[in-house]
Amino acid sequence: MTIGLVGFGAIARHTAGFARGLGLRVQAFDPFTDEAAFAEAGVARVADVDDVIASSDIVSLHCPLTPDTRNLLDDRRLGMMKPGSFIINTARGGLIDEDALLHAVESGHIAGAGLDTFQAEPPADNHPFWQNQRIVVTPHIGGVTQEANVRVGVDAVEGIFAIVEGRPLGRERIVNHRALAKTPA
């Protein structure tokens, strides 16, 4: 089976490692990540999001919610997915058109979905996903651990010290490092 990652940041890279450990072929689309990151992870880079969606047995979303990504998985793209494929969204609510997903799952085209985010947070008590056993939902708290909270705090303080001391921040700390490199000083 092939898992396609839409977005290839830190969480997607960890997901790729887990997926490879389970024997899955991993491919990803991310227009902002350097080629070296794909090579280092042993992940095939796909140049077009539609190609990742159409050629994957599992599509896992790891991108931010922007005007360009809102309803990324809509009727059209869900229809492009392989029959019997799966969707995972642990990124942001709003990346999936929920009505379209429900229809795709109920029709049998999509085998199932695992979600921890919704278009409207918190979801209503009568949300239709609660009644569909092929849509698994959990709270969006995977990163809320004692260790993660300590790491975030330490990283923030280290960043403050670097700025105060005039040291550069590492590229991994700046999400738009390529855009900043193109701006005049």
Secondary structure as the mmCIF struct_conf table of DSSP 4:
data_model
#
loop_
_struct_conf.conf_type_id
_struct_conf.id
_struct_conf.beg_label_comp_id
_struct_conf.beg_label_asym_id
_struct_conf.beg_label_seq_id
_struct_conf.end_label_comp_id
_struct_conf.end_label_asym_id
_struct_conf.end_label_seq_id
STRN STRN1 THR A 2 VAL A 6
BEND BEND1 GLY A 9 GLY A 9
HELX_RH_AL_P HELX_RH_AL_P1 ALA A 10 GLY A 21
TURN_TY1_P TURN_TY1_P1 LEU A 22 GLY A 23
STRN STRN2 ARG A 25 PHE A 29
TURN_TY1_P TURN_TY1_P2 PRO A 31 PHE A 32
BEND BEND2 THR A 33 THR A 33
HELX_RH_AL_P HELX_RH_AL_P2 GLU A 35 ALA A 41
TURN_TY1_P TURN_TY1_P3 GLY A 42 GLY A 42
STRN STRN3 ALA A 44 ARG A 45
BEND BEND3 ALA A 47 ALA A 47
HELX_RH_AL_P HELX_RH_AL_P3 VAL A 49 SER A 55
BEND BEND4 ASP A 57 ASP A 57
STRN STRN4 ILE A 58 LEU A 61
TURN_TY1_P TURN_TY1_P4 PRO A 67 ASN A 71
BEND BEND5 LEU A 72 LEU A 72
STRN STRN5 LEU A 73 LEU A 73
HELX_RH_AL_P HELX_RH_AL_P4 ASP A 75 MET A 80
BEND BEND6 MET A 81 MET A 81
HELX_LH_PP_P HELX_LH_PP_P1 LYS A 82 LYS A 82
TURN_TY1_P TURN_TY1_P5 PRO A 83 GLY A 84
STRN STRN6 SER A 85 ASN A 89
BEND BEND7 ALA A 91 ALA A 91
TURN_TY1_P TURN_TY1_P6 GLY A 93 GLY A 94
BEND BEND8 LEU A 95 LEU A 95
STRN STRN7 ILE A 96 ILE A 96
HELX_RH_AL_P HELX_RH_AL_P5 GLU A 98 SER A 107
TURN_TY1_P TURN_TY1_P7 GLY A 108 GLY A 108
BEND BEND9 HIS A 109 HIS A 109
STRN STRN8 ILE A 110 LEU A 115
BEND BEND10 ASP A 116 ASP A 116
BEND BEND11 GLN A 119 PRO A 122
HELX_LH_PP_P HELX_LH_PP_P2 PRO A 123 ALA A 124
TURN_TY1_P TURN_TY1_P8 ASP A 125 ASN A 126
HELX_RH_3T_P HELX_RH_3T_P1 PRO A 128 GLN A 131
TURN_TY1_P TURN_TY1_P9 GLN A 133 ARG A 134
STRN STRN9 ILE A 135 VAL A 137
BEND BEND12 HIS A 140 HIS A 140
TURN_TY1_P TURN_TY1_P10 GLY A 142 GLY A 143
BEND BEND13 THR A 145 THR A 145
HELX_RH_AL_P HELX_RH_AL_P6 GLN A 146 VAL A 164
TURN_TY1_P TURN_TY1_P11 GLU A 165 GLY A 166
HELX_LH_PP_P HELX_LH_PP_P3 ARG A 167 GLY A 170
HELX_RH_3T_P HELX_RH_3T_P2 ARG A 171 ARG A 173
TURN_TY1_P TURN_TY1_P12 VAL A 175 ASN A 176
HELX_RH_AL_P HELX_RH_AL_P7 HIS A 177 ALA A 181
TURN_TY1_P TURN_TY1_P13 LYS A 182 LYS A 182
BEND BEND14 THR A 183 THR A 183
#
